[in-house]
Amino acid sequence: MRNRFDRQLCQLNDELIEMGELIEKAIEDTIKALVSQDVELANTVINMDDEIDAKEKEIENLCLKLLLQQQPVAKDLRLISSALKMITDMERIGDHATDISEITIELSSQKYIKKLEHIQQMSKETMVMLVQSIEAFVNKDIDKARSVIEQDDIVDNLFITVKRELIGMIHENVDAGEQATDLLMVAKYLERIGDHATNISEWVIFSITGSHDGK
């Protein structure tokens, strides 16, 4: 019975890695579409959201099967319940990638009022956070989970930088206001993705220690 349970836990890890890869690609492609103003790629990201939602349901069903059929002990119960919480945050990351792609389509016919280097940097940081948070879960690596949580400060600081720049541009040119607001929303969605990766890491710590503060 335990061997079967362990196999299903390995399957859970594999499914989480697959969902993470889907979301990582969604973030990467949505920023690529934004920078190159590629409407076709933006629409591909929007369509990808159904695949992410389907993967969430698959993992949810596997977790419920483990809970109902295997009657896990306390440590395993923490791990499965943490996975259920994690996929909620992962699904929201997919939603934010879709939100950014929708803004990309809106802005596709406009020349950008500023370079997007800080937004690109935010996306790279959030992708690293996402990948490392899932690796931390699979490998039960509490140090890596804590590292992700600390890394959120980098994303937050980049968001503050983008916000200041865009607000300054609005003050200089009122006509830039609409696009500046849209780009600020892109940065905000990326900041939220960082928050969700932080949440995932906090659940990783809980799955290992039984405490959200890692003690």
Secondary structure, 3 states (H helix, E strand, C coil): CHHHHHHHHHHHHHHHHHHHHHHHHHHHHHHHHHHHCCHHHHHHHHHHHHHHHHHHHHHHHHHHHHHHHHCCCHHHHHHHHHHHHHHHHHHHHHHHHHHHHHHHHHHCCCCCCCCCHHHHHHHHHHHHHHHHHHHHHHHCCHHHHHHHHHHHHHHHHHHHHHHHHHHHHHHHCHHHHHHHHHHHHHHHHHHHHHHHHHHHHHHHHHHHHCCCCCC
